[in-house]
Amino acid sequence: MTQRQVTVEAEVGLHARPAATFVQTAAKAPLDITIAKGSGKPVNAKSILSVLSLDVRKGDIVVIAAEGDGADEILDRLAEIASAP
Protein backbone atom coordinates (compact mmCIF):
# COMPACT_ATOMS: atom_id res chain seq x y z
CA MET A 1 0.00 0.00 0.00
CA THR A 2 1.37 3.37 -1.05
CA GLN A 3 0.30 6.51 0.83
CA ARG A 4 0.56 10.27 0.70
CA GLN A 5 -0.07 12.57 3.66
CA VAL A 6 -1.30 15.98 2.51
CA THR A 7 -2.37 19.22 4.15
CA VAL A 8 -5.49 20.62 2.47
CA GLU A 9 -4.93 24.23 1.43
CA ALA A 10 -8.13 25.23 -0.41
CA GLU A 11 -10.21 27.84 1.42
CA VAL A 12 -13.29 25.60 1.09
CA GLY A 13 -11.40 22.49 2.12
CA LEU A 14 -12.18 19.34 0.17
CA HIS A 15 -15.76 20.32 -0.63
CA ALA A 16 -17.74 21.12 -3.77
CA ARG A 17 -15.47 21.68 -6.77
CA PRO A 18 -12.19 20.43 -5.22
CA ALA A 19 -13.93 17.25 -4.02
CA ALA A 20 -15.51 16.68 -7.43
CA THR A 21 -12.15 17.08 -9.18
CA PHE A 22 -10.53 14.75 -6.65
CA VAL A 23 -13.19 12.04 -7.05
CA GLN A 24 -13.25 12.29 -10.86
CA THR A 25 -9.47 11.90 -10.98
CA ALA A 26 -9.54 8.93 -8.59
CA ALA A 27 -12.34 7.27 -10.57
CA LYS A 28 -10.18 7.20 -13.72
CA ALA A 29 -7.61 4.93 -12.06
CA PRO A 30 -8.16 1.16 -12.09
CA LEU A 31 -7.04 0.93 -8.44
CA ASP A 32 -8.66 0.84 -5.03
CA ILE A 33 -8.03 4.30 -3.59
CA THR A 34 -8.95 5.53 -0.14
CA ILE A 35 -8.78 8.83 1.71
CA ALA A 36 -8.87 9.41 5.44
CA LYS A 37 -8.97 12.57 7.53
CA GLY A 38 -6.00 12.43 9.89
CA SER A 39 -5.87 9.01 11.51
CA GLY A 40 -9.57 8.40 10.92
CA LYS A 41 -11.23 5.56 9.05
CA PRO A 42 -10.45 5.52 5.30
CA VAL A 43 -13.30 5.91 2.81
CA ASN A 44 -13.60 5.21 -0.91
CA ALA A 45 -11.90 8.08 -2.76
CA LYS A 46 -14.07 7.39 -5.82
CA SER A 47 -17.31 8.21 -3.97
CA ILE A 48 -18.26 11.89 -3.77
CA LEU A 49 -20.57 11.24 -0.80
CA SER A 50 -17.83 9.40 1.08
CA VAL A 51 -15.28 12.15 0.44
CA LEU A 52 -17.73 14.88 1.45
CA SER A 53 -18.66 12.94 4.60
CA LEU A 54 -15.10 13.45 5.87
CA ASP A 55 -15.81 17.19 6.24
CA VAL A 56 -12.23 18.10 5.32
CA ARG A 57 -11.45 21.76 5.95
CA LYS A 58 -8.51 24.01 5.17
CA GLY A 59 -5.52 22.96 7.25
CA ASP A 60 -6.72 19.39 7.80
CA ILE A 61 -4.34 16.55 7.02
CA VAL A 62 -5.59 13.72 4.81
CA VAL A 63 -3.99 10.39 4.02
CA ILE A 64 -4.56 9.11 0.49
CA ALA A 65 -3.70 5.46 -0.20
CA ALA A 66 -3.66 3.15 -3.20
CA GLU A 67 -2.23 -0.21 -4.12
CA GLY A 68 -1.08 -1.61 -7.44
CA ASP A 69 0.60 -0.56 -10.65
CA GLY A 70 0.42 3.18 -11.10
CA ALA A 71 -0.26 3.94 -7.42
CA ASP A 72 2.58 6.45 -7.16
CA GLU A 73 1.39 8.42 -10.17
CA ILE A 74 -2.27 8.64 -9.15
CA LEU A 75 -1.38 9.48 -5.55
CA ASP A 76 0.91 12.27 -6.72
CA ARG A 77 -1.93 13.72 -8.82
CA LEU A 78 -4.50 13.39 -6.01
CA ALA A 79 -2.08 14.94 -3.51
CA GLU A 80 -1.64 17.85 -5.91
CA ILE A 81 -5.41 18.35 -6.10
CA ALA A 82 -5.89 18.08 -2.33
CA SER A 83 -3.09 20.53 -1.55
CA ALA A 84 -3.99 23.15 -4.17
CA PRO A 85 -4.89 26.53 -2.65
MMTF fields as JSON, N, C-alpha, C and O atoms, coordinates in Angstrom:
{
  "mmtfVersion": "1.0.0",
  "mmtfProducer": "UNKNOWN",
  "numBonds": 339,
  "numAtoms": 340,
  "numGroups": 85,
  "numChains": 1,
  "numModels": 1,
  "chainsPerModel": [1],
  "groupsPerChain": [85],
  "chainIdList": ["A"],
  "bondAtomList": [4, 2, 8, 6, 12, 10, 16, 14, 20, 18, 24, 22, 28, 26, 32, 30, 36, 34, 40, 38, 44, 42, 48, 46, 52, 50, 56, 54, 60, 58, 64, 62, 68, 66, 72, 70, 76, 74, 80, 78, 84, 82, 88, 86, 92, 90, 96, 94, 100, 98, 104, 102, 108, 106, 112, 110, 116, 114, 120, 118, 124, 122, 128, 126, 132, 130, 136, 134, 140, 138, 144, 142, 148, 146, 152, 150, 156, 154, 160, 158, 164, 162, 168, 166, 172, 170, 176, 174, 180, 178, 184, 182, 188, 186, 192, 190, 196, 194, 200, 198, 204, 202, 208, 206, 212, 210, 216, 214, 220, 218, 224, 222, 228, 226, 232, 230, 236, 234, 240, 238, 244, 242, 248, 246, 252, 250, 256, 254, 260, 258, 264, 262, 268, 266, 272, 270, 276, 274, 280, 278, 284, 282, 288, 286, 292, 290, 296, 294, 300, 298, 304, 302, 308, 306, 312, 310, 316, 314, 320, 318, 324, 322, 328, 326, 332, 330, 336, 334],
  "bondOrderList": [1, 1, 1, 1, 1, 1, 1, 1, 1, 1, 1, 1, 1, 1, 1, 1, 1, 1, 1, 1, 1, 1, 1, 1, 1, 1, 1, 1, 1, 1, 1, 1, 1, 1, 1, 1, 1, 1, 1, 1, 1, 1, 1, 1, 1, 1, 1, 1, 1, 1, 1, 1, 1, 1, 1, 1, 1, 1, 1, 1, 1, 1, 1, 1, 1, 1, 1, 1, 1, 1, 1, 1, 1, 1, 1, 1, 1, 1, 1, 1, 1, 1, 1, 1],
  "groupList": [{"groupName": "MET", "atomNameList": ["N", "CA", "C", "O"], "elementList": ["N", "C", "C", "O"], "formalChargeList": [0, 0, 0, 0], "bondAtomList": [1, 0, 2, 1, 3, 2], "bondOrderList": [1, 1, 2], "singleLetterCode": "M", "chemCompType": "L-PEPTIDE LINKING"}, {"groupName": "THR", "atomNameList": ["N", "CA", "C", "O"], "elementList": ["N", "C", "C", "O"], "formalChargeList": [0, 0, 0, 0], "bondAtomList": [1, 0, 2, 1, 3, 2], "bondOrderList": [1, 1, 2], "singleLetterCode": "T", "chemCompType": "L-PEPTIDE LINKING"}, {"groupName": "GLN", "atomNameList": ["N", "CA", "C", "O"], "elementList": ["N", "C", "C", "O"], "formalChargeList": [0, 0, 0, 0], "bondAtomList": [1, 0, 2, 1, 3, 2], "bondOrderList": [1, 1, 2], "singleLetterCode": "Q", "chemCompType": "L-PEPTIDE LINKING"}, {"groupName": "ARG", "atomNameList": ["N", "CA", "C", "O"], "elementList": ["N", "C", "C", "O"], "formalChargeList": [0, 0, 0, 0], "bondAtomList": [1, 0, 2, 1, 3, 2], "bondOrderList": [1, 1, 2], "singleLetterCode": "R", "chemCompType": "L-PEPTIDE LINKING"}, {"groupName": "VAL", "atomNameList": ["N", "CA", "C", "O"], "elementList": ["N", "C", "C", "O"], "formalChargeList": [0, 0, 0, 0], "bondAtomList": [1, 0, 2, 1, 3, 2], "bondOrderList": [1, 1, 2], "singleLetterCode": "V", "chemCompType": "L-PEPTIDE LINKING"}, {"groupName": "GLU", "atomNameList": ["N", "CA", "C", "O"], "elementList": ["N", "C", "C", "O"], "formalChargeList": [0, 0, 0, 0], "bondAtomList": [1, 0, 2, 1, 3, 2], "bondOrderList": [1, 1, 2], "singleLetterCode": "E", "chemCompType": "L-PEPTIDE LINKING"}, {"groupName": "ALA", "atomNameList": ["N", "CA", "C", "O"], "elementList": ["N", "C", "C", "O"], "formalChargeList": [0, 0, 0, 0], "bondAtomList": [1, 0, 2, 1, 3, 2], "bondOrderList": [1, 1, 2], "singleLetterCode": "A", "chemCompType": "L-PEPTIDE LINKING"}, {"groupName": "GLY", "atomNameList": ["N", "CA", "C", "O"], "elementList": ["N", "C", "C", "O"], "formalChargeList": [0, 0, 0, 0], "bondAtomList": [1, 0, 2, 1, 3, 2], "bondOrderList": [1, 1, 2], "singleLetterCode": "G", "chemCompType": "PEPTIDE LINKING"}, {"groupName": "LEU", "atomNameList": ["N", "CA", "C", "O"], "elementList": ["N", "C", "C", "O"], "formalChargeList": [0, 0, 0, 0], "bondAtomList": [1, 0, 2, 1, 3, 2], "bondOrderList": [1, 1, 2], "singleLetterCode": "L", "chemCompType": "L-PEPTIDE LINKING"}, {"groupName": "HIS", "atomNameList": ["N", "CA", "C", "O"], "elementList": ["N", "C", "C", "O"], "formalChargeList": [0, 0, 0, 0], "bondAtomList": [1, 0, 2, 1, 3, 2], "bondOrderList": [1, 1, 2], "singleLetterCode": "H", "chemCompType": "L-PEPTIDE LINKING"}, {"groupName": "PRO", "atomNameList": ["N", "CA", "C", "O"], "elementList": ["N", "C", "C", "O"], "formalChargeList": [0, 0, 0, 0], "bondAtomList": [1, 0, 2, 1, 3, 2], "bondOrderList": [1, 1, 2], "singleLetterCode": "P", "chemCompType": "L-PEPTIDE LINKING"}, {"groupName": "PHE", "atomNameList": ["N", "CA", "C", "O"], "elementList": ["N", "C", "C", "O"], "formalChargeList": [0, 0, 0, 0], "bondAtomList": [1, 0, 2, 1, 3, 2], "bondOrderList": [1, 1, 2], "singleLetterCode": "F", "chemCompType": "L-PEPTIDE LINKING"}, {"groupName": "LYS", "atomNameList": ["N", "CA", "C", "O"], "elementList": ["N", "C", "C", "O"], "formalChargeList": [0, 0, 0, 0], "bondAtomList": [1, 0, 2, 1, 3, 2], "bondOrderList": [1, 1, 2], "singleLetterCode": "K", "chemCompType": "L-PEPTIDE LINKING"}, {"groupName": "ASP", "atomNameList": ["N", "CA", "C", "O"], "elementList": ["N", "C", "C", "O"], "formalChargeList": [0, 0, 0, 0], "bondAtomList": [1, 0, 2, 1, 3, 2], "bondOrderList": [1, 1, 2], "singleLetterCode": "D", "chemCompType": "L-PEPTIDE LINKING"}, {"groupName": "ILE", "atomNameList": ["N", "CA", "C", "O"], "elementList": ["N", "C", "C", "O"], "formalChargeList": [0, 0, 0, 0], "bondAtomList": [1, 0, 2, 1, 3, 2], "bondOrderList": [1, 1, 2], "singleLetterCode": "I", "chemCompType": "L-PEPTIDE LINKING"}, {"groupName": "SER", "atomNameList": ["N", "CA", "C", "O"], "elementList": ["N", "C", "C", "O"], "formalChargeList": [0, 0, 0, 0], "bondAtomList": [1, 0, 2, 1, 3, 2], "bondOrderList": [1, 1, 2], "singleLetterCode": "S", "chemCompType": "L-PEPTIDE LINKING"}, {"groupName": "ASN", "atomNameList": ["N", "CA", "C", "O"], "elementList": ["N", "C", "C", "O"], "formalChargeList": [0, 0, 0, 0], "bondAtomList": [1, 0, 2, 1, 3, 2], "bondOrderList": [1, 1, 2], "singleLetterCode": "N", "chemCompType": "L-PEPTIDE LINKING"}],
  "groupTypeList": [0, 1, 2, 3, 2, 4, 1, 4, 5, 6, 5, 4, 7, 8, 9, 6, 3, 10, 6, 6, 1, 11, 4, 2, 1, 6, 6, 12, 6, 10, 8, 13, 14, 1, 14, 6, 12, 7, 15, 7, 12, 10, 4, 16, 6, 12, 15, 14, 8, 15, 4, 8, 15, 8, 13, 4, 3, 12, 7, 13, 14, 4, 4, 14, 6, 6, 5, 7, 13, 7, 6, 13, 5, 14, 8, 13, 3, 8, 6, 5, 14, 6, 15, 6, 10],
  "groupIdList": [1, 2, 3, 4, 5, 6, 7, 8, 9, 10, 11, 12, 13, 14, 15, 16, 17, 18, 19, 20, 21, 22, 23, 24, 25, 26, 27, 28, 29, 30, 31, 32, 33, 34, 35, 36, 37, 38, 39, 40, 41, 42, 43, 44, 45, 46, 47, 48, 49, 50, 51, 52, 53, 54, 55, 56, 57, 58, 59, 60, 61, 62, 63, 64, 65, 66, 67, 68, 69, 70, 71, 72, 73, 74, 75, 76, 77, 78, 79, 80, 81, 82, 83, 84, 85],
  "secStructList": [7, 3, 3, 3, 3, 3, 3, 7, 7, 1, 6, 6, 7, 1, 7, 2, 2, 2, 2, 2, 2, 2, 2, 2, 2, 2, 2, 6, 1, 1, 1, 7, 3, 3, 3, 3, 3, 6, 6, 1, 7, 7, 3, 3, 6, 6, 7, 2, 2, 2, 2, 2, 2, 6, 7, 7, 7, 6, 6, 7, 3, 3, 3, 3, 3, 3, 7, 1, 6, 6, 2, 2, 2, 2, 2, 2, 2, 2, 2, 2, 2, 2, 2, 7, 7],
  "xCoordList": [0.851, 0.0, 0.893, 1.79, 0.635, 1.372, 0.488, -0.718, 1.079, 0.299, 0.943, 2.145, 0.101, 0.556, -0.191, -1.406, 0.534, -0.075, -0.028, 1.033, -1.18, -1.3, -2.065, -3.04, -1.617, -2.373, -3.252, -2.76, -4.538, -5.493, -5.364, -5.426, -5.184, -4.929, -6.075, -6.087, -7.032, -8.132, -8.978, -9.252, -9.384, -10.21, -11.475, -11.916, -12.049, -13.294, -13.008, -13.935, -11.75, -11.396, -11.585, -11.403, -11.948, -12.182, -13.69, -14.26, -14.312, -15.756, -16.045, -15.175, -17.263, -17.742, -16.783, -16.482, -16.307, -15.472, -14.18, -13.871, -13.401, -12.186, -12.488, -11.754, -13.563, -13.928, -14.333, -13.965, -15.079, -15.511, -14.306, -14.239, -13.363, -12.147, -11.357, -10.855, -11.247, -10.53, -11.161, -10.467, -12.466, -13.191, -13.121, -12.895, -13.31, -13.251, -11.874, -11.766, -10.829, -9.474, -9.246, -8.677, -9.685, -9.539, -10.307, -9.827, -11.488, -12.344, -11.73, -12.08, -10.827, -10.184, -9.127, -8.732, -8.669, -7.61, -8.209, -9.173, -7.651, -8.161, -7.592, -7.159, -7.596, -7.043, -8.046, -8.935, -7.903, -8.657, -7.927, -6.74, -8.637, -8.033, -8.89, -10.116, -8.231, -8.951, -8.393, -7.277, -9.209, -8.785, -9.308, -10.432, -8.481, -8.87, -8.495, -7.509, -9.276, -8.969, -8.134, -8.603, -6.895, -6.001, -5.811, -5.494, -6.007, -5.869, -7.224, -7.355, -8.232, -9.575, -9.722, -8.77, -10.923, -11.227, -11.196, -11.796, -10.498, -10.452, -11.794, -12.538, -12.087, -13.298, -12.894, -11.764, -13.821, -13.604, -13.39, -14.273, -12.231, -11.902, -12.628, -12.546, -13.336, -14.068, -15.54, -16.316, -15.919, -17.309, -17.411, -16.84, -18.129, -18.26, -18.906, -18.492, -19.91, -20.572, -19.623, -19.645, -18.791, -17.828, -16.793, -16.462, -16.285, -15.281, -15.889, -15.27, -17.082, -17.733, -18.042, -18.025, -18.324, -18.656, -17.481, -17.677, -16.271, -15.098, -15.053, -14.381, -15.768, -15.812, -14.4, -14.042, -13.613, -12.229, -12.214, -12.793, -11.54, -11.454, -10.013, -9.078, -9.855, -8.512, -7.652, -8.069, -6.448, -5.523, -5.577, -4.675, -6.626, -6.72, -5.698, -5.327, -5.257, -4.343, -5.15, -5.936, -4.944, -5.585, -4.506, -3.389, -4.869, -3.988, -4.683, -5.782, -4.028, -4.556, -3.735, -2.506, -4.404, -3.702, -4.219, -5.398, -3.305, -3.664, -2.674, -1.574, -3.094, -2.227, -2.291, -3.362, -1.125, -1.079, -0.236, 0.33, -0.164, 0.602, 0.016, -1.183, 0.855, 0.418, 0.007, -0.452, 0.161, -0.261, 0.492, -0.11, 1.793, 2.584, 2.081, 1.933, 1.821, 1.395, 0.037, -0.128, -0.927, -2.269, -2.236, -2.921, -1.459, -1.379, -0.708, -1.09, 0.287, 0.912, -0.11, -0.169, -0.911, -1.93, -2.999, -3.394, -3.464, -4.495, -3.955, -4.676, -2.707, -2.082, -1.992, -2.19, -1.692, -1.637, -3.002, -3.091, -4.048, -5.409, -5.774, -6.293, -5.503, -5.89, -5.127, -5.655, -3.895, -3.087, -3.146, -2.516, -3.898, -3.988, -4.725, -5.742, -4.211, -4.886, -6.182, -6.863],
  "yCoordList": [-1.179, 0.0, 1.238, 1.375, 2.119, 3.375, 4.492, 4.502, 5.43, 6.508, 7.864, 7.98, 8.886, 10.27, 10.976, 10.832, 11.73, 12.566, 13.999, 14.493, 14.667, 15.976, 16.929, 16.538, 18.176, 19.224, 19.913, 20.365, 19.992, 20.616, 22.129, 22.683, 22.794, 24.233, 25.076, 26.293, 24.459, 25.23, 25.879, 25.266, 27.107, 27.838, 27.064, 27.11, 26.36, 25.602, 24.183, 23.389, 23.846, 22.485, 21.547, 21.941, 20.317, 19.34, 19.18, 18.124, 20.263, 20.321, 20.819, 21.379, 20.609, 21.116, 20.815, 19.653, 21.849, 21.677, 20.903, 19.988, 21.229, 20.435, 18.944, 18.08, 18.655, 17.253, 16.569, 15.417, 17.257, 16.679, 16.373, 15.306, 17.295, 17.076, 15.902, 15.069, 15.839, 14.753, 13.403, 12.472, 13.304, 12.044, 11.649, 10.48, 12.596, 12.289, 11.773, 10.854, 12.35, 11.895, 10.494, 9.639, 10.257, 8.931, 7.872, 6.751, 8.227, 7.274, 6.794, 5.721, 7.575, 7.199, 6.114, 5.469, 5.907, 4.93, 3.561, 3.463, 2.504, 1.156, 0.556, -0.597, 1.343, 0.926, 1.199, 2.037, 0.496, 0.839, 1.998, 1.897, 3.101, 4.301, 4.742, 4.796, 5.054, 5.532, 6.874, 7.257, 7.576, 8.828, 8.83, 8.406, 9.309, 9.413, 10.794, 11.386, 11.291, 12.57, 12.245, 11.574, 12.725, 12.43, 10.929, 10.23, 10.444, 9.012, 8.306, 7.197, 8.969, 8.398, 7.238, 6.836, 6.711, 5.561, 5.978, 6.988, 5.204, 5.517, 5.261, 4.356, 6.084, 5.911, 5.809, 6.128, 5.365, 5.214, 6.586, 7.443, 6.788, 8.081, 8.294, 9.376, 7.279, 7.394, 7.719, 7.793, 7.913, 8.213, 9.641, 9.969, 10.484, 11.886, 11.999, 12.831, 11.178, 11.24, 10.832, 11.422, 9.827, 9.398, 10.482, 10.762, 11.089, 12.147, 13.344, 13.89, 13.751, 14.882, 14.586, 15.487, 13.316, 12.945, 13.144, 13.221, 13.227, 13.448, 14.868, 15.117, 15.798, 17.194, 17.772, 18.329, 17.623, 18.099, 19.608, 20.121, 20.304, 21.761, 22.199, 21.407, 23.462, 24.011, 23.752, 23.998, 23.252, 22.961, 21.532, 21.095, 20.791, 19.386, 18.555, 18.879, 17.495, 16.553, 15.342, 14.791, 14.932, 13.722, 12.73, 13.106, 11.454, 10.386, 9.699, 9.163, 9.724, 9.11, 7.851, 7.891, 6.729, 5.461, 4.713, 4.79, 3.982, 3.146, 1.997, 2.06, 0.946, -0.211, -0.698, -0.754, -1.053, -1.606, -0.779, 0.249, -1.251, -0.561, 0.822, 0.962, 1.822, 3.184, 3.926, 5.065, 3.301, 3.937, 5.241, 6.242, 5.234, 6.453, 7.611, 8.727, 7.355, 8.419, 8.998, 10.218, 8.136, 8.641, 9.337, 10.341, 8.823, 9.481, 10.842, 11.777, 10.957, 12.266, 13.263, 14.406, 12.827, 13.717, 14.086, 15.248, 13.108, 13.385, 14.273, 15.125, 14.084, 14.942, 16.373, 17.324, 16.518, 17.855, 18.541, 19.732, 17.798, 18.349, 18.73, 19.819, 17.835, 18.075, 19.242, 19.933, 19.47, 20.527, 21.851, 22.826, 21.892, 23.145, 24.212, 23.925, 25.447, 26.528, 26.961, 27.856],
  "zCoordList": [0.0, 0.0, 0.0, 0.832, -0.932, -1.049, -0.511, -0.754, 0.217, 0.829, 0.601, 0.362, 0.685, 0.698, 1.827, 1.959, 2.63, 3.664, 3.155, 2.774, 3.149, 2.508, 3.421, 4.063, 3.472, 4.15, 3.114, 2.079, 3.387, 2.467, 2.584, 3.682, 1.44, 1.426, 0.867, 1.057, 0.188, -0.406, 0.684, 1.716, 0.451, 1.416, 1.794, 2.943, 0.831, 1.087, 1.529, 1.685, 1.734, 2.118, 0.933, -0.219, 1.223, 0.167, 0.006, 0.279, -0.447, -0.634, -2.043, -2.71, -2.48, -3.768, -4.91, -5.18, -5.574, -6.771, -6.505, -7.269, -5.448, -5.217, -4.992, -5.471, -4.268, -4.023, -5.319, -5.55, -6.163, -7.434, -8.32, -8.931, -8.391, -9.183, -8.623, -9.378, -7.318, -6.65, -6.985, -7.395, -6.812, -7.055, -8.532, -8.845, -9.431, -10.865, -11.259, -12.071, -10.699, -10.985, -10.429, -11.109, -9.201, -8.593, -9.382, -9.554, -9.855, -10.567, -11.884, -12.376, -12.448, -13.718, -13.532, -14.503, -12.314, -12.056, -11.754, -10.994, -12.337, -12.087, -10.8, -10.784, -9.728, -8.444, -7.336, -7.487, -6.231, -5.032, -4.377, -4.065, -4.17, -3.588, -2.415, -2.508, -1.315, -0.136, 0.302, -0.049, 1.084, 1.707, 3.136, 3.402, 4.042, 5.444, 5.956, 5.517, 6.872, 7.529, 8.761, 9.68, 8.77, 9.888, 10.041, 9.079, 11.252, 11.506, 11.522, 12.04, 10.944, 10.916, 9.956, 9.287, 9.902, 9.051, 7.577, 7.208, 6.733, 5.3, 4.625, 5.003, 3.612, 2.808, 1.338, 0.967, 0.524, -0.907, -1.55, -1.501, -2.143, -2.761, -4.081, -4.662, -4.561, -5.816, -5.593, -6.545, -4.337, -3.974, -3.457, -2.417, -4.174, -3.767, -2.387, -1.579, -2.111, -0.803, 0.32, 1.401, 0.065, 1.08, 1.345, 2.497, 0.281, 0.437, 1.17, 2.084, 0.78, 1.446, 2.912, 3.751, 3.217, 4.601, 5.554, 6.767, 5.022, 5.868, 6.436, 7.437, 5.796, 6.238, 6.385, 7.423, 5.321, 5.318, 5.101, 4.143, 6.009, 5.952, 5.719, 5.838, 5.387, 5.169, 6.406, 7.537, 6.161, 7.249, 7.753, 8.467, 7.391, 7.8, 7.037, 5.908, 7.665, 7.023, 6.588, 7.359, 5.327, 4.811, 4.407, 4.05, 4.472, 4.024, 2.856, 2.998, 1.704, 0.49, 0.251, 0.313, -0.022, -0.195, -1.412, -1.759, -2.055, -3.202, -3.275, -2.726, -3.967, -4.123, -5.557, -6.161, -6.097, -7.441, -8.384, -8.009, -9.622, -10.65, -10.911, -11.152, -10.861, -11.1, -9.842, -9.922, -8.68, -7.423, -7.175, -6.785, -7.399, -7.156, -7.998, -7.499, -9.264, -10.171, -9.781, -9.739, -9.499, -9.152, -7.79, -7.597, -6.858, -5.549, -5.647, -4.943, -6.513, -6.718, -7.254, -6.8, -8.218, -8.815, -7.783, -7.689, -7.015, -6.007, -4.895, -4.375, -4.531, -3.508, -4.012, -3.254, -5.296, -5.91, -5.86, -5.565, -6.144, -6.099, -4.666, -4.421, -3.73, -2.334, -1.717, -0.845, -2.158, -1.553, -2.3, -1.889, -3.396, -4.171, -3.368, -2.735, -3.394, -2.653, -3.317, -2.816]
}
